[in-house]
């Protein structure tokens, strides 16, 4: 560390890595809350052992080694997080979902991110990419994120894992092959991600159409193979016809909803609020995360855990009075739907 690298100065420098460490741990663990806890644990471990940092590796590599070990410890149980499409095949849109699968560890959304940077960074911030990472063995997962997302060199990753460069490169190739197989199976050939301006226009059109329950307009915005999934329900749908059937059937109670924009996983998202039948306002219903492919919306993931997620995303706990039109639409619904 040298005589100018006093422990206090190094400890202060560690805090500068908190944000990027949170992104790394989120990709590793699939949960933003767990990622924050892991980063805090990693920084505490680093602060406690700062006097043993000898400077043979860079400070960034050293703190990432600690964070990686924290994540590997957390993943030791073997349980992995998933999205509904990881559990079963798609189902028809005309039927309501089975009861929530509360025992499943769901891949969760991450608040914030720069949408413009996300568009140029490719899929590394996508919700689907984070879910795909969960299929990799933990060490392969760490290697791929460190190399392909964070730009660590092969030597740095080898030092971090205390292995040879050849071993680190072999782990990376296996991880890349696994993800390529999953991409080809689920998405088909990759399309160029749209720019930020295109995504914003699509998101705005989506919000307007959804609030008006203009299903025909929504159909025009969706990719032919678009998916809609509804954690904590295992149900998910693929394709415009089934999503159409869902919105005009079990989810008809979403007519008159209001969408408040937010950013999730670097992509446009929305807090969805459904009108209450007594005209007292709009109640939180779901956090919607959009994904894009080409010039269409390719995925909608609607999380129902609003009590926990809305504060995390800075969304209000309710909206104001229901408009007369929305109230009439709400009164037409004989039975509330189970999900979006």
Secondary structure, DSSP 8 states (H G I E B T S, - for coil): --TT--HHHHHHHHHTTHHHHHHHHHHHHS-HHHHHHHHHHHHHHHHHTGGG--SSS-HHHHHHHHHHHHHHHHTTT----B-GGGTS----TTS---S--TTS-B----B---HHHHHHSGGGG-HHHHHHHTTS-HHHHHHHIIIIIT---HHHHHHHHTS-HHHHHHHHHHHHHHHHHHHHHHT-S------HHHHHHHHHHHHHHHHHT-HHHHHHHEEEEEEEE-TTS--EEESHHHHHHHHHTTTGGGTT-EEEEEEETTEEEEEEEEE-TTSS-EEEEEEEEEEEETTEEEEEEEE--HHHHHHHTT--SEE----HHHHHHHHT-SS--S--
